[in-house]
Amino acid sequence: MTIEAKPAIEVKDLAFSYEESVILDGVSFSVRPAEIFFIIGGSGCGKTTLLRNLVGLERPTRGEVLFDGKSFTHADANSRKEMLKTFGMLFQSGALWTSLTLSQNIALPLEEYTRLPADEIRNITAFKLAQVGLAGFEEHYPSEISGGMRKRAGLARALALDPRIVFFDEPSAGLDPVTARNLDELIVQIRDTFGTTIVVVSHDVDSIFGIADRVIMLDRSKKGIIAEGKPSEVAVDSANPKVVEFLTRRGVKAG
């Protein structure tokens, strides 16, 4: 008998409102360990809002988020801080501090969450930059490198604490197709090498079909999930025209 692994992430009946405006209502799903899981949907459907709830930047109006079976939503401050150490986040812009070098940017979480000596932190930051193909760029500032390189530097910072889960907010936004595909390959490499669980907010159909193990699709009018599963199967099997239109646009074929 096969024993099902405990979900890395569980979302139970999550709802979220801005004042009187309901953005999400009754959202439930789980993410498996070492899975590349995409949250997809059209503009304004609540993708980034859901992501912000997952990482603690927003608190659900109702429901909860659990990591490895432990409630993140209802945890006390110390427990939440410990849980935060186990995941990284790549923001859409990269969110690097422009006044700091790449090495200094990657060092920030190590300085905040560890007591490692300065020389060891320098070694780790150099290794993390090499991991994303930026060896030799330690002393460069964000303004001195390309947009794709800034995304990779942001990913190096997200990986600084060797997180079990990494969240991505529209990683291909603003990138040319070749650079976007290279970033996709890097995401897969990280998952395959370290067993990292990956959660990606995206509307990039090429990335969805290229690297996603499973997806959930959110809908603005429903304020929740209208499709869930493997991208190719969802595109073929869904009876919802919104799902079919979204996943078969731009000449991308399902299957």
C-alpha positions in Angstrom: 0.0 0.0 0.0 1.3 3.5 -1.0 1.3 6.0 1.8 0.4 9.5 0.6 2.9 12.1 1.6 1.7 14.9 3.8 0.9 18.1 1.7 3.6 20.7 1.8 0.9 23.3 1.7 -2.8 23.1 2.5 -5.3 25.9 2.0 -8.7 25.4 3.7 -11.8 27.4 2.9 -9.8 30.6 2.5 -11.7 33.9 2.0 -10.2 37.4 1.7 -11.8 40.9 1.5 -10.7 44.4 1.1 -13.1 46.3 3.2 -16.5 45.5 1.5 -15.0 44.0 -1.6 -14.7 40.2 -1.6 -11.7 39.0 -3.6 -11.5 35.3 -2.7 -14.2 33.1 -1.2 -14.0 29.4 -0.3 -10.6 28.6 -1.8 -9.3 25.2 -0.9 -6.4 23.2 -2.4 -3.1 21.5 -1.5 0.4 21.4 -2.9 2.5 18.2 -2.8 6.1 18.2 -1.7 8.6 18.9 -4.5 5.7 19.9 -6.8 5.8 22.8 -9.3 2.3 24.2 -8.7 0.9 27.2 -10.7 -1.8 29.6 -9.7 -3.2 31.0 -12.9 -6.1 33.1 -14.2 -6.9 36.4 -15.8 -6.2 39.9 -14.5 -8.0 40.8 -11.3 -8.9 37.2 -10.4 -7.0 37.2 -7.1 -3.8 35.3 -8.0 -1.4 37.7 -6.2 -3.8 38.3 -3.4 -3.8 34.5 -2.8 0.0 34.4 -2.9 0.1 37.3 -0.3 -2.1 35.2 2.0 0.1 32.2 1.5 3.3 34.0 2.6 1.7 36.1 5.4 1.6 39.5 3.8 -2.1 39.4 4.2 -4.3 37.5 6.7 -7.4 35.6 5.5 -10.8 36.9 6.4 -11.7 33.2 6.9 -10.0 29.9 6.6 -6.4 29.0 7.1 -3.1 28.1 5.5 -1.1 25.2 6.8 2.6 24.2 6.1 3.5 20.6 6.7 0.2 20.2 8.6 0.9 23.1 10.9 -1.3 26.2 10.8 0.5 29.3 9.6 -2.6 31.5 9.8 -3.2 30.8 13.5 0.4 30.4 14.7 1.9 32.8 17.3 4.5 35.3 16.3 7.5 33.1 17.2 6.1 30.1 15.4 5.3 32.2 12.3 8.9 33.5 12.2 10.3 30.0 12.4 8.0 28.9 9.5 9.0 32.0 7.4 12.5 30.7 7.5 11.4 27.6 5.5 10.3 29.5 2.4 11.7 32.0 0.0 10.0 34.5 -2.3 10.8 36.0 -5.7 8.8 39.1 -6.3 7.7 40.2 -9.7 10.3 43.0 -9.8 13.0 41.1 -8.1 12.7 43.6 -5.2 16.4 44.0 -4.8 17.8 46.9 -2.8 19.3 49.2 -5.4 21.8 50.8 -3.0 23.3 47.3 -2.2 25.5 45.1 -4.3 24.1 41.7 -5.3 26.2 40.0 -2.6 24.9 42.4 0.0 21.3 41.7 -1.1 21.7 38.0 -0.8 23.3 38.4 2.6 20.3 40.2 4.1 18.2 37.1 5.1 21.4 35.3 6.4 22.2 38.3 8.6 18.6 38.6 9.8 17.9 34.9 10.5 21.3 33.4 11.3 24.4 34.0 13.5 26.8 32.9 10.9 30.2 34.8 10.8 30.7 37.3 8.0 33.2 35.2 6.1 30.8 32.3 6.0 28.0 34.6 4.8 30.2 35.8 2.0 30.9 32.2 0.9 27.2 31.4 0.9 26.3 34.5 -1.1 28.9 33.7 -3.7 27.6 30.1 -3.9 24.0 31.2 -4.2 24.9 33.6 -7.0 26.8 30.9 -8.8 23.8 28.6 -8.4 21.8 30.9 -10.6 24.5 31.6 -13.1 25.8 34.9 -11.6 29.3 33.9 -10.4 31.6 36.9 -10.6 28.8 39.5 -10.2 28.9 39.7 -6.4 30.0 43.4 -6.4 27.6 44.6 -9.1 24.6 46.7 -8.3 21.2 45.9 -9.6 21.3 48.9 -12.0 24.4 47.4 -13.6 22.8 44.1 -14.8 19.9 43.1 -17.1 16.3 42.5 -16.1 16.8 38.7 -16.4 19.9 38.8 -14.3 18.0 40.8 -11.6 15.4 38.1 -11.5 18.1 35.5 -11.0 19.7 37.6 -8.3 16.3 37.8 -6.6 16.0 34.1 -6.8 19.5 33.7 -5.3 18.3 35.8 -2.3 15.1 33.7 -2.1 17.3 30.6 -1.9 19.7 32.0 0.7 18.3 30.1 3.6 17.8 26.8 1.7 14.0 27.0 1.9 11.8 24.0 1.5 9.2 26.1 -0.5 9.8 29.0 -2.9 7.1 31.3 -4.1 7.3 33.2 -7.5 5.1 36.1 -8.5 5.0 36.4 -12.3 8.6 35.3 -12.8 8.5 35.8 -16.6 7.0 39.3 -16.4 9.1 41.8 -18.4 11.4 39.1 -19.8 12.0 38.2 -23.4 10.9 34.6 -24.4 14.4 33.2 -24.3 15.3 34.6 -20.9 11.9 33.5 -19.6 12.5 29.9 -20.7 15.9 30.0 -19.1 14.4 31.0 -15.8 11.8 28.2 -16.2 14.7 25.7 -16.6 16.4 27.1 -13.5 13.2 26.6 -11.5 13.0 23.0 -12.6 16.7 22.5 -11.8 16.2 23.8 -8.3 13.2 21.5 -7.7 15.0 18.5 -9.1 18.3 19.1 -7.3 16.9 20.1 -3.8 13.4 18.7 -3.7 12.1 22.2 -3.3 8.3 22.8 -3.5 7.6 25.5 -6.0 4.5 27.8 -6.2 4.2 30.1 -9.1 1.7 32.8 -9.9 1.7 33.2 -13.7 -0.4 34.0 -16.8 2.4 32.8 -19.1 0.9 29.8 -21.1 4.3 28.6 -22.3 5.6 28.4 -18.7 2.3 26.7 -17.5 2.6 24.0 -20.1 6.4 23.9 -19.9 7.0 23.2 -16.2 3.8 23.0 -14.2 2.9 19.7 -12.6 -0.5 21.0 -11.6 -2.5 24.2 -11.7 -5.4 25.9 -10.1 -7.2 28.5 -12.2 -9.0 31.4 -10.3 -11.9 33.3 -11.7 -12.9 36.9 -10.8 -16.6 36.3 -11.0 -16.6 33.1 -8.9 -13.9 34.5 -6.5 -12.4 31.1 -6.4 -11.2 28.0 -8.3 -12.8 27.0 -11.6 -10.3 24.4 -12.6 -7.6 22.2 -11.0 -5.2 19.5 -12.4 -2.5 18.9 -14.9 -2.5 21.8 -17.5 -2.9 19.5 -20.5 -5.8 17.6 -18.9 -7.5 20.7 -17.6 -7.4 22.3 -21.1 -8.9 19.2 -22.7 -11.4 18.1 -20.1 -12.8 21.4 -18.8 -16.3 22.3 -19.9 -15.7 25.9 -18.8 -15.0 28.1 -21.8 -13.0 30.5 -19.7 -10.5 27.7 -18.9 -10.3 26.5 -22.5 -9.8 30.0 -23.8 -7.1 30.8 -21.3 -5.1 27.7 -21.8 -5.3 27.5 -25.6 -4.6 31.1 -26.5 -1.4 32.4 -28.2 -1.3 29.3 -30.4 -0.4 27.0 -27.5 -1.9 23.6 -27.9 -3.0 21.4 -25.0 -1.9 17.8 -24.8 
